[in-house]
Amino acid sequence: MSISIGSMDKLGYIYILAAATLWGVLGPLGKMAFQEGVAPLEVAFWRAMLAWFLFAVQALFQRRVAVKPRDLPGLALFGFLCVTLFFGSYQIAVEKGGAAMASVLLYTAPAWVFLLSRLFLNERVNLKKTVALVLTLAGVVLVSRNQQVQPLGITGGAGMSAVLFGLLSGFCYSLYYIFGKHFSDKYSASVLFLYTLPFGAVCLLPWFSFAEKSATAWVALGSIAVFSTFGAYHFYYAGLRRIEAGRASIIATAEPVVAALVAWCWWGESFTVYGYFGSVLILAAVVLMIRD
């Protein structure tokens, strides 16, 4: 049985959209855990550890667990920046500013990639990238002015801390590109996560105390690990094998849209006019950067 190129493309789009959807429910699931008394950094810890177990089983099944000793310091740094700081800052941003705002600010990552690749990879600067950076900055300013009051005593623009942690999560997310450039030719995703996730989780331990968890809390934590981490990454990489990375990245911008819709339906979150306009500017900048 032969599979046409067109059907391969369609399947690739479906996989990427599935990944974006699973990433989009990460914030609302985190808020579900918060409501059950689990602190944001503990949510980040269990996301890393439970997902690590799944990646470890996969790596053992594939018999790919070895790394070169000289790569261990780099993997440790990868774990600290892209697990400890990224997972932690994103959950704090969700707690302080809401799931929709955190997801939008996460997508400042391409602007950070532009700056980092210019500084460390010596990539060229052009008009499209510069315009995209300006749009991103303008969007962040407008999103930060969003002051819509949310349920549970959370405000959509809960002070500068919500914006700063959201921007930090976007910065840490962008580092996947820098580290990925270095490690992707050497190791599979399962091997990388086998080493980075537990190190990142351990670095979170000093910053929170374990809470007594209800069954609902464990459902939220398990769903984050199984669906929004392990499952989402597998769908995304399966999609990348079928369509171009640029197209995949554009489809993945459905994530903040999904997050906003789920947060509105589930928690009653909404933006002000400033917030919606700023979100549009940030997503437009992402598309412009990727197309370039």
C-alpha positions, 0 to 999 in steps of 0.5 A: 500500500502506497501513501501519497505525499499529499496524505503525508502532509495532511497527517503531518498537519494533524500531528502538529495541531494535536501537539499544539492542542495538548500544549494549549491545555497545559496552563488550564491543567496547571490551574486545576492543580493550583486549585487543589493546593499544589504550588506552581513549582511543585506542578513543574517538578511533577511535570518533569519527573512523571514525563521523565519516567515515560521517556526513560521507558522509551529510551530503555526500550529503544536501547539508547541511553548512553551519552558522551561524558563530555556532553554531561555539563552541557546537558546539565545546563540544558536541564537547568535552563529548559526544565527548571527555569522554563517549567517553573517560570511558565507555571508561575506565569499561569498562576499570576496572570492566567493561562491565556496570558502565559501562553501568549507571552511564551510565544515571544520565544522567536524574538528571543531566538532572533536575538540569541542567534544573532549574538551566538550563532552569528545569523544575519539581521534583515528587515522582516526579523526587525519588524517582527521584533518590534511587533513582539515588543509592542505586543508585550507592552499591550498584553502587560496592560491587560487588567481583566479580573478573573475568577479565583482572585486572579487578575489577567494582568496581575502586576509586572511579575506575571509579565516578567515570568511569562517573558522568562518562560519565552526566553527559556523556551527559545533556548531549546533552539540553541541547545537543539542546534548543538545536541540534535545531531547526536542524540534522540529526544528521548535520550535528551529528556532522559538526562535533562528532566531529572536534573531540572526536577532536582533543581526545583526541590529547594523552592517548594514544599510538597503538598498533600494531593487529592485525586483531582490534583494527581489527575491534573499532574498526570495529564500534564506529564502524559499529554502536555509533555510526553504526548505533545513532543511525540506528536510534534516530532512525528509532524516534523518528519512529514512537513517542513519545520517552518510550516510546523511552527506556524501551525503550532501557534494554535497553542495560545489560541487553544489555551485562551479558548480553554481558559475562557470556557473552563475558568472564565478568563478573558483579555481586555481590548489591549490584551487581544490586540497585543496577542495578535501582534505577538502571533503576527510577529511569530508568523513573520519570523518563521516565514523569513 
